[in-house]
Amino acid sequence: MAIIITDECINCGACEPECPNNAIYEGGVEWAIADGTSVKDAYTLMNGDVTEADAKHTPISDDVYYISPDKCTECQGCHEEPQCAAGCPVDCCIPDEMYRETVEVLLEKKARLHL
């Protein structure tokens, strides 16, 4: 499952540079699949919508850092644990119950993001 940043976030930014998929954004910043990945063309999001890789999407949060679930792989295939959670000083990076994914699905997502 993807990781979510809770409202307890203190906006320190420690999580953002740790993400191998560039899935973490500062509150209010638009996100795109192409940011920090090798995706160049159309990409199918988790909800089935197709988007261009460089298309900008509405921020998930305006107030605190957030993680795009379409890019989060829980660091599968890169690290032994989610690096955002490992580096968070206030433990606000937790599993997102809305997005339950198996390790196999997370590894497949990683492969699609990093061609």
N, C-alpha and C positions, 0 to 999 in steps of 0.2 A: 504494500500500500504506500501511497505517497506520504510525505511528511507535511505537516502544517505548522505554521508559526502562530502561536496564540497571542491574545491581547496583552499578555504579560511581557511581550517584547519591549526592550528598553532602547531599541533602535541603535544599538552599538555597531552593527554592521559586521560583527565577527563571523557570521555564517556565510555571507555572500561570496567572499573569495575562496571558500572551502569547497564549493559545489563544483563537481567535475562536469556538470551539464549546464552550468550557468542558468539554473532554474530559479534562483533567488533574486528578487528585485526589491529595491527600496520602495516603500509605500508611495503610491501615486505615479510610479513609472510604468509605462506601457511595456509589455513583453512580446517577444517574437520567438518562434521556434528556431530561427537561424542564429540567434544570439548565442555564441559560444559553442555551436554545433557545426557539423559539416553539411547539414541539410540545405539544399539550394532550390529545390522545386516544391511542388505541392506536397502537403503532408496531411495525413488523416489524424485528427484529434481524437481523444478518448471518447467523445460523444458522437463520433461518426462524421462530424463536419470536416470538410476539406478546406485547408487554408494554404496560402502561399507562405513559404518559409519566412520571408522577410515582412509579412503583414504584421502590423502592430495590433495588439489586443488590449482591451480595457484592463487596467490594474485590478487585481483581486482585492487589494486593500489600499486605502488612501493614507492610513495612519501609521502602520507598522510594516516592516519588511514582510514579504510574502513569498510563497513557493508556488510556481506553476505546476500543477499536478501532471500536465501533459509532458513536462520535461523531467520530473523527479523520478529517479530510479532507485531511491534509497541507497545510492552509491553501489548498488549491485554491480559486480564486475570491475569495480575500481578500488573499493575499500571494504574492510570487514564490517564497518558500521557507518551509518549516515554521518557524514562529517559536519553537517550543520548542527546536529544534536551534540556531537562530541565537543564542538568548540563554543557552544552557547553558554554564557556565564549565568543565565537565569533559567535554564532548562525549559525553554518555551518551544522548542522544536520537538514535536511529538507525532506519532502516527495519526494520519487522517483517516478516520473510520469511514468516511464517504468513498474512499478509493481503496478497495481491497484488491490487491494484485499478488499473484504468486511470484516466486523468484524467477520462474521461467518467463513470465510476462514482463517482468522488470528487465531481465536480460535482453529480451527481444526489443523492448523500447530503447535500451542503451544502444543496441546494434543499429536501430533505425536512426538514432540521433547522431551517431558517429560512424558514418559510412566508411 
